[in-house]
């Protein structure tokens, strides 16, 4: 049992590091272990990180810390996810190590089809700057490695990072007006 968990972890590390697109129907680990995701229809997008998937019920995206509902980019994140998966076929790779979260939702990596390949929605949301990485120790996915995608989004000023680091002037500060009296 322990060897199979280690094999799943190793395969996920290799898979996540190599690419964010899943090209094969079955993911093969370096040790030859096969992980077969469940293919089903996304019935509804409940939040940027929660989908209702036929057969499985509610699925929470692994490694994704979404924006709060009052955040200026929450609507963008919700639209981003809906555009890619709502009413469409998705592949769900459930975590074998921690299968459900505290809300009873299936913890999963979700893939959606685009350009003839399966794309990792979890990573795409982070790369778009519409979510932060949420690392969960013990998960089969090395989400800590996804911090590179978050850094990339921040550097490119995508999504929530568009105005990150810009200092807002306090109401008591004078406006930036050139001193023409000098």
Secondary structure, DSSP 8 states (H G I E B T S, - for coil): -HHHHHHHHHHHHHHHHH-SEE-SSEEE-TTS-EEE-EEEEEEEEEETTEEEETTTEEEEETTEEE--TTSTTHHHHHHHHHHHHTTSEEEEEE-SSS-B-TTS-EEEEEEEEETTEEEEHHHHHHHTTSEEE---TT-SS-GGGGHHHHHHHHHHT-GGGGGTT-----TTS------TT-
